[in-house]
Amino acid sequence: NYKFPDIDFNSISTGWITKLNKEKLITELSRRQLITSGLVPDLKNRLQKYLKGEYTPDDFENPVQNITFIPEPIASSVDNTIKNNMSDNKKPYFKPTNFSGSISENIDSFLKKYNRAAIINGWSEAEKTQYIPVFLEGSALTFYDNIIDSGEDIKWADLEKRLRLEFEPIAQTDMLRLMLEKRKQLPDEPTVSYINEAESLCRRIDSNMSQDEMVHNIMKGLNPSIARYIGIMGNESLAELKSNVRKYEMIEFMIAGETPKSSFDFETDIIKTKIQQINTNKNTDEIDKIRDEIKDIKNMFSQLLNKDKNKQRQDNNEQKNYYPNNKLNQNNFNNQQWHTQMPQAYNTLPFLPYNNTYSILEHISNNLQSTILSSKSNK
């Protein structure tokens, strides 16, 4: 009997089928004991017929008497199962991100979020292995399927190692060590933030790195003024290092009446002071100096314009002297010999839009002078 009683097939959504690739289509068909052979259009059509109640016995792999109807895709089914299992104890549900194995993705970040979700959701080691294909895509899902298809009964610890080995960049540890070597506390970076970031790098390089080695690596990148103070204190562990940093900040607060300032804070204070000085217009000598320089520039441009104007007049006079006073008729004007007899200077006469250039200069000068007068009036 292949009929499912008491099911409203019109209320079942099938739009998600169009988004599935061949691998996921085969997974969905297998869950429903449907035939998984054929091209992608055939697989989609077979799955749609099943969800619409239009299936036939030929759509199933083997003759089965008792079949459980499955309306949802595997991702929604797993999500609902997880949420239902957690509904009794009222714990929050944290959904991990997906991982496809592309170059732009980081397997370390994915596994860290996945393990965090497993802790929050209360998943066992077996459930972590069972649920992870829901959050894999592309080459990562293919890699997982190859392991399952080989018939290997893999545990979570082994699967996690193999995922790292497969998708970690080449020389990952060397890259992390180089990052740690170059990691320095930024001028405006809180000390506690720097310590936590450096500690994270140390643990990614070696999860079993000793406390002494981590403290040594962190101290190398600390702000020199802080490192000089806490360097003479006992820093046998990260807890002691953080405690000594808090002591340093407390002493700085007691002396200066405020928390230690970064170079960024000092630069901000200097900028604010300079702006205040400008707004009060105390430095009138500088304004007078700028005004004198504007006058010098204006005089220089005026002399240059007068020279160009005189040269243009001289060239025009040369042209008038070259031509006779009588009119040239049209035939002589069109004569090709006229062009060869023209003096070379005629074709290379300078052109300088005197009036436009002077207007632009005058406009700039007036604006600068207006700015200066406005500043002095606010004094």
N, C-alpha and C positions, 0 to 999 in steps of 0.2 A: 504494500500500500504506500503510494508516493504522495498522498494528499495530506495536507496539514489542516486540520479542522480549526475553526474559530480564529482565523487570522485575517485581518483586514489588509489585503495586499495593496490597496490604493493609498494607504497611509505610510507605506514604507518608502523611504528615500533611496533613490538609485543614482543620484547625481555624482556621488563620490567615486563611482566606477570609472568615469572618464579620466580621472586624475591618476589612476594606477598604471604603473609600467608592467611589463610582462612578468617580472619576478613577483611582484605583489599580487598580480592577478592569479598566478599559480598558487600562491599561499592561500588566498581567499577561497579558491575552488577546492583546494585540498581539505580545508576546514569543513566544507560542506559535502565532501565525498563526491564531488563532481569531476568529470573528465578534465584533465589538465593539458591535453595535447591540442595543437592547432596554432593558428596565427593569433595575433593580439585581437583583431576584430572578432574572431570566433570565440575567444575566451571572454571578452566583454559581453557579447551577445548571450552566451551560455549563462553567465552570472546574472544578467538582467532578467532573463526568462525565469530563472530560479526565484529571484526576489519579487517578480510580478505574479508568481504562481502559474506560469505557463510552461513549466518543465515537463519533460517526458522521461520514461524509464531509460531511454538511450543516453540521457545527459549524465547519468551516474556511472561511476567506475564499476561497481559491482552491485548485484541485486541485494538491496537492503530492505528489511521489513520495518525497522524502527529508526527513523531519522529525526534528529532534532533540528528544527528550523532556526537558522542564524540570520537575523536581519541586519546586524551591524558589522562594520569592518573591524579588523582585529585590534586596531589602535583604540577605538571607542570601547570595544569589549573589555580590553585590559584595563582601561581607565575606570570603567564602571565597576569592574571586579575589585580593583584596588580601593576605590572609594567606598564600596559597599562593605568591604572587610574592615575598613577603618571607621565606619559610621557608628559602631557600637561604643568605641572609646573616645569619640569626639576629638580625635587628633587632627591637626591640619594635614592637608595633602599637598605635597610639593612635586611638581612635574618637571623632570629634567629636560634640558634642551636636546635637540637632535644633532647627530653627527653623521656626515657623509663621506669623510675621508679626503676632502679637498685640501689643496695646499694652504688655503687661507684659514683653515680650522686648526685647532690645537687639541690633540688627543688628551694631553695632561689636564687641560681645563675641563674638557667634557667629562672625563672620569672623576675628577674632583667633584663636579656638580652632581654627577650620577650617584656617587657614594654618599654625598650629603643628603640627596633625596631619599636614598635607601634607609639612612638612619632616621630621618624625620618620619618617613612612612612606615617604618618598622619592618622592612623587608629582610628576610633571611638570605643567606648566601645562595641557596637554591633559587629563591624568587628573583634575586638580582640577575642570575643567569637566564631565568625564564623570561623576564620582562625586557631585557636589554634590546632584543631585535625590534621592539616597537619604536625605539628611539634611534635606530640606525637607518641610513639611507645610502643609495649609490654603492660605491665600491666597498664601504664599510659593511653594508648588509650582505653584499656578495661574499666578502671574506668570512662573515659569520656563517652564512649558509653552507659554504664549502666545508667548514668544520663540522657542522651538523650532518651534512650529507655523507661525510666520511664514516659515520657511525660511531664517532668518538664520544664517550661520556665525559665531557669536560666540566671541571669545577670552576667556580668563579675566580679564584686566585690565579689559576692557570690561564683562564680566558682574558683576565685583565692584563697579565704579562704579555700575552701574545698580541693583544690589541696595541699595547705600547710599542712592542717590537716592530709591528707592521706599519704603524702610522706616525711614529716619532721621526722628526727630521734627522738626517745623517749628522753625526757628531753632536747630538743634542746636549750631552753633558759638557762637552768642550765649550759650546756656545753659552751655556749657563754659567760656567766658570769665568768666561771672559766678561759676561755681563756683571757678575759679582765683583770682579777685579776693577771694573770701571765705575761701579756704582758709588757715587759720592752724595753726601747730604746736600741738597739744593739750598741756595741762600734763604728762600722763603718757606722751606719745608720744615714742619714740626719734627722735633727729634724722635718722638714716639712713632711717627709715621715712617720715618726712614728706617728705624730699627725693625719694625714689623715687616717692611718690604724686603730688607736684607735677610731677615730670618727666613722668609718664604723662599728666597732664592737658594739659601743654604740647604733647606730641606728638600727642594726639588733636585738639587745636585746629588745629595746623599741623605736619604731619610734617616740614616743612623749616624749622622755627623755628630761628633762630640760637642758638648757645651763649650769647652775651651776653644775649639776651632771656630765655632760660630761667633763667639765673642771676639776672637782675634780678627775675623773677617769684617765684622761690624765696626770695630774700633778704627780700622784703616780708613773707612769712609766718613767717619764722624766729623762734624765741624771742628777745626783745629782748636778753637778756644774752649770747646767743651771737652775734647779729648785730652787736652793738657791738664784740665782740672780733675777729671774722673780717672785719668790714667794712673795716678798715684794711689788710687783706692783699690780695694779688693774687688775684682770682677771675675769670680770663678764660674759664674753661671749667668744666664740671661736675666734671671730674676734680680741678681745683684747689680747687674749693669743698668737695668731699668730703674732700680731703686736709687743708684748713684746719680743718674740723670735727673731724677726728681729732686734730689738734694741740691744739685747744682742750680736748678731752676728756682728752688725756694730761696737759696742764698742770693741769687741775682734779684729776686723780687724784693727781698728785705733791704738790699743795698740801694737799688734804683727806684723802688716803689712801684715797679711794674715788671711784667714778665720780660725775659730777654728779647731784644729786638733783633730781627734779621736785617741783612743789608737792604732788602726790599723796603722794610719799614723806614730805615734811615733815608733812603732815596726819596720816599714819599714825603717825609717831613721837609727835606731840603726843597723839593719842588713846591710844596705849599708855601714855604717861606719866601721863595723867589717870586711867586705869584702875588703874594701880599705886598712885597716891595714894589712891584710894578704897578699894582693898583693904587698905592699911596703916592706914586710919582715923586719919590724922594730923590731920585737920581736925575736931576735936571741937566747936569753936565753932559750926560750921554745923549739926551734929547737934542741939546744944542749942537753936539758934534754931528749927529745924524743930519740935522738940518743944514749944516755947513757942507757936508758931503753931497747932499742933494743939489745945493747951489752949484758946486764945482762940476757935478755931472751935467747939469743943465747948460752951463757955460761951455763945456767941452763939446756937447752935441750942437750947440748953436754955432760955434766956430766951424765945426765940420760941415754943417749944412750950408753956411755962407761960402765956404771953399767950393763945394759941389755946385752951388748956384752960379758962382763966377765962372767956373769951368764950362758950365753949360752955355752961358752967354757967349763965351769966347768961341766955342765950337759953332754956335749959330751964326756968329759974325763971319767965320771962315766960310761957311756955306754960302752966305749972301755975296761975299767977294768972288767966289768961284763962278757963279752964274752971271751972264750978262743981264742988263736991265730990260732988254726987249723980251717979249713973250716967246716962249718956245711953242711952236705949233704941235699939233697932235702927232704928226708923222715923226718929228724929231724925238718926241717923248717916248714913242714906241720903238725907236731904233735900238737894236741890240748893242750897237757901239756905245750907247750912252752908259750902259752898265759897266763896261770895261774902262771907260774914262773917268768914272766916279772915283774920288779919292777913297783910300781904304778907311780913313777915319770916319767917313759917313756911315759905314755899315757897323761901326763899333762904338757909336755914340753912347755915353752912359745915360741911363734913365733913372732918375731919382724923384719919386713923388714927394716933392718938398712939403707941400701943404699937409698931406696925410701923415707923413712922418712927424712933422712938427706938432700936429694935433695930438698924436698918440703920446709923444713925450710930455707935452703940456698936460695931458690928462693924468699921466702917471705922477708927475710932479705935484699937481694940485691935490691928488688923493693922499700922497705921502704927507704933504704939509697939513692937510685937513686932519689926518690922524694925529700928528704931533700937537696941533692946536687943541684937539679934543682931549688928548691926554693931559695937557697942561691945565685945561679948564676944570678937570676933575680933581685937581690938586687941593 
